[in-house]
């Protein structure tokens, strides 16, 4: 079962993401900000990361850039899920493998994750 790390500071959104992905058959670990997510990624070596953009301590963009600069983490697909910063994410196709705008639907999220993990 592939492991997905979620970086999301909105607890209700994080819980919904966890439930969606677990229901789709994935193992999920979540973190309340990018810095904690980076620690999880380094510890658990997930198959994929789903991150929000605006978070305290380390944004989703900072998390993704840090991962891309680390040879041990650079291969991990990163999905940005964001409200207002989708344009910023799309301007960095070398950093984000996919960008989904909030509110995103479950089917599109699961389809994107499945595609990136295949």
C-alpha positions as CSV (number, residue, x, y, z in Angstrom):
1,X,0.0,0.0,0.0
2,X,1.7,3.3,-1.1
3,X,2.3,5.9,1.6
4,X,1.2,9.5,1.0
5,X,2.2,12.4,3.2
6,X,-0.2,15.3,3.5
7,X,0.9,18.8,4.5
8,X,-2.2,20.8,5.5
9,X,-2.6,23.3,8.3
10,X,-6.5,23.3,8.2
11,X,-7.3,20.3,10.4
12,X,-10.7,19.6,8.8
13,X,-9.3,19.7,5.3
14,X,-6.5,17.4,6.4
15,X,-9.0,14.9,8.0
16,X,-11.0,14.9,4.8
17,X,-7.9,14.3,2.6
18,X,-6.8,11.5,4.9
19,X,-10.2,9.8,4.8
20,X,-10.5,10.2,1.0
21,X,-7.0,8.7,0.4
22,X,-7.4,5.9,2.9
23,X,-10.8,4.9,1.4
24,X,-9.0,4.7,-2.0
25,X,-6.5,2.2,-0.5
26,X,-3.5,4.4,0.4
27,X,-1.6,4.6,3.7
28,X,-1.6,8.3,4.8
29,X,0.5,10.4,7.3
30,X,-0.4,14.0,7.8
31,X,1.5,17.1,9.1
32,X,0.2,20.5,10.1
33,X,2.8,22.5,8.1
34,X,5.6,22.0,5.6
35,X,8.4,21.7,8.2
36,X,6.7,18.7,9.9
37,X,5.9,17.3,6.5
38,X,9.5,17.4,5.4
39,X,10.5,15.5,8.6
40,X,7.8,12.9,7.8
41,X,9.1,12.6,4.2
42,X,12.6,12.1,5.3
43,X,11.6,9.6,7.9
44,X,9.1,7.5,5.9
45,X,10.1,8.0,2.2
46,X,6.5,8.2,0.9
47,X,5.4,7.4,-2.6
48,X,3.8,10.9,-3.0
49,X,3.2,14.2,-1.2
50,X,0.0,16.3,-1.2
51,X,0.6,19.8,0.1
52,X,-1.3,23.0,0.7
53,X,0.4,26.3,-0.3
54,X,-0.1,28.7,2.6
55,X,1.0,27.1,5.9
56,X,3.0,28.3,8.9
57,X,6.7,27.6,9.4
58,X,7.2,26.4,5.8
59,X,4.9,26.9,2.8
60,X,4.1,24.3,0.3
61,X,6.3,26.0,-2.2
62,X,9.3,25.9,0.3
63,X,8.6,22.3,1.1
64,X,8.5,21.3,-2.6
65,X,11.7,23.3,-3.4
66,X,13.5,21.7,-0.5
67,X,12.4,18.3,-1.7
68,X,13.5,19.0,-5.3
69,X,16.9,20.1,-4.1
70,X,17.5,16.9,-2.1
71,X,18.7,14.0,-4.3
72,X,17.0,11.5,-2.0
73,X,13.6,13.2,-2.2
74,X,13.6,14.8,-5.6
75,X,11.9,11.8,-7.3
76,X,8.8,11.9,-5.1
77,X,5.7,13.4,-6.9
78,X,4.2,16.5,-5.3
79,X,0.6,17.5,-5.7
80,X,-0.3,21.1,-4.7
81,X,-3.8,21.7,-3.5
82,X,-4.6,25.3,-3.0
83,X,-7.2,28.0,-2.9
84,X,-5.7,31.2,-4.4
85,X,-2.1,30.2,-5.3
86,X,-2.8,27.7,-8.1
87,X,-1.3,30.1,-10.6
88,X,2.0,30.2,-8.6
89,X,2.0,26.4,-8.5
90,X,1.3,26.1,-12.3
91,X,4.2,28.5,-12.9
92,X,6.5,25.9,-11.4
93,X,5.9,22.7,-13.4
94,X,9.5,21.6,-12.5
95,X,8.5,21.6,-8.8
96,X,4.8,20.5,-8.7
97,X,3.7,17.4,-10.6
98,X,0.0,18.5,-10.4
99,X,-1.9,21.5,-9.1
100,X,-5.5,21.1,-7.9
101,X,-7.6,24.2,-7.0
102,X,-9.7,24.1,-3.8
103,X,-12.4,23.1,-3.6
104,X,-11.3,20.0,-5.5
105,X,-13.5,17.0,-5.9
106,X,-12.6,13.6,-4.6
107,X,-12.6,11.9,-8.0
108,X,-10.1,14.3,-9.5
109,X,-7.8,14.0,-6.5
110,X,-7.9,10.2,-6.5
111,X,-7.4,10.2,-10.3
112,X,-4.4,12.5,-10.1
113,X,-2.8,10.5,-7.3
114,X,-3.4,7.2,-9.1
115,X,-1.9,8.6,-12.3
116,X,1.2,9.9,-10.6
117,X,1.8,6.6,-8.8
118,X,1.4,4.4,-11.8
